[in-house]
Every structure is written in C-alpha cells, then in structure tokens.
Amino acid sequence: MFIGGCWLGECHYVTEGNREALNMTNLCKKLLEQIGLNPERLRIEWVSASEGIRFAEIVTNFTKQLKELGPLGIGEGKDLEQLKLDLEAVESYVRKKLTSYYIEPDKCQACMICLRKCPVGAIIGGKNQI
C-alpha cells in the first residue's frame, strides 16, 4: 500500500493529517511485522504537487519492490488460511484497542464516561476539557 502526502509542515489543507498518517503507518508496519508480513509492503512518502517526476519514480520503484516481494503472504511463505486468520486477529485487535473518537467540546455534558473508558488516558475530564 502506498500513502502519499504533502511534505510535513507544508500542507495547505489539514496540516496535522500527514503527521497522524505517519504515526499510523509506523503502527501498521509493526502490526504487519507482528503477523509475519514484510513491513516494506506499506510505504509513506511526502511529495508536493510540483514533484510529478519524483512521484512517478516513487510509485515505479514501489511497484517493482512489491513484485519482488511476491503476492501478499505467499512472498513471506505464509499459508493463506493462516494469513487470513492473522489479518482478522489484527483487525479485531485494532477495533477493540486502537479505536479513536472525536468528542465535540460544546456538546460535552461532563458525564465522564469517555474519561473512564479511554484506554490511553488521553482525556483530561470535566466539561469542555477534552
């Protein structure tokens, strides 16, 4: 999978989005490695709109790299049925443990449910203190 985005700090749209994408890509690479898949199957690159030639080179090189790795799972010597089970297990883990939510501060009722449920302690707590 290829993810392309603006250079860090140069996006004219959602400036924190590419940093979040980088964090998620690094996490996904670790998850791929955990189930025995080559993390090089996932790549993130920063490319500006004026770098068409560079973009084409990156995609061409990545396509060659994927061909060298072979089909997903088979290239790593994994049984396809086991690969399916491993991918389902990772998906289940992500859905349970790594889910994120956006809480609208102006609609917060300070019920503290989100504070108690947050598995990473990312919520301060109190009305409009998210």
N, C-alpha and C positions, 0 to 999 in steps of 0.2 A: 504494500500500500504506500502510495506517495502522498505526502501532505506538503503543499506549498503555501507560503505566506509572505507577507511584507517583512522587510528587514526589521529587526527589533528596534522600537523607538521611531520608526518611520511610517507607520500606518496612519492613513488619514481617516480611518473608519473606527473600528473598535480596537483601541491601542493595547489593551491588556489581553486581547484574544490570542495573539500569537505566543505570548508567554505561557498562557494556560495550555495552548496546544503543545508547546514544547514539554511542559510538565507531564501532560497526559501521554505524549509519545514515549517519553522515558519510562513511565509506568508500564505502558503497554509492551515495550521491549522487554522489561523484566518479567512480565507475565508470559510472554512468548517463550522466553528462555526457561522459565519455570516448568513449562509443559513440553520442553524438548524441541521447540521450533527455533530456527535461526532468527535472531532479532534483526538481522540485516534485511529481512523481508519488509520491514517498516522503515521508512525514511522521511525525514522532515528537512526542508531546505527553505532558506529565505531568498526570495527573488523579487526584484522590483519590476514594475510594468515595463520599464525601458530595457530590461535584460532578456529579450526574447531569445537571443542566440544561446545565452547561458542556460535558460530554462530548457531549451531543446536538448542541449548537451547533457544536462542533469537527467532528464527523462530517458534519453537514449542510453546513457550509462546504467541507469537503474534497471531498465528493461533487460539489458544484457546480463546484469548481475542476477536478476530473477531467473532468467533462462538457465544460467549456470547452477543456481541453487536447485532447480528442478521443481516439479509440482509440489504444492504445499503438503508437508508430511512425508511424502514419498522421498523427497530430497534429503530428509533427515533420517530416513529408514524407519519411519513410524508406520504401524499398522493403521489403516484407515478407520477401522472401527474404534480403536483406542484413541485416535486423533479426535474423532467426533465426541467421545466421552470426555476427553481432556478439555476441549473447547467449551462444551456445555458446563463443565465444572467451573471453569474460569468465568464464564458469563454469569453463572449463578452467584459466584463469589462477588463479582463486581456489582451486581444488582443489590446484593444484601449489604455489603460492607463499604462500597465506594460511591454510593448514591449521594448526589448533592441537590440542594433545593435553594430556590431564591425566595426569601421572605420579604414582602413589601412592608417597610417600616411603618408607613402610615396606616396599614391595616392590622398591625400587631396589637393584640389585646393583652399582652404580658401574661399569658396563661402558663408560660414556662415549659410547655410540652416539648418544643423544639430544643430548648436548652438541655432538658433531661435526656432526650433521645439522641442528641448529636454524639456520634462515636469518637470524634476527634477534638471536642471541646472548642469548636470554632465560634460559638455563640456566647456573647457577654451576658445577656439576660437583662430583663427589665424592659419596660415599654419604650419603643423606638431605639433600643440599644442592641442592634443586631450586628 
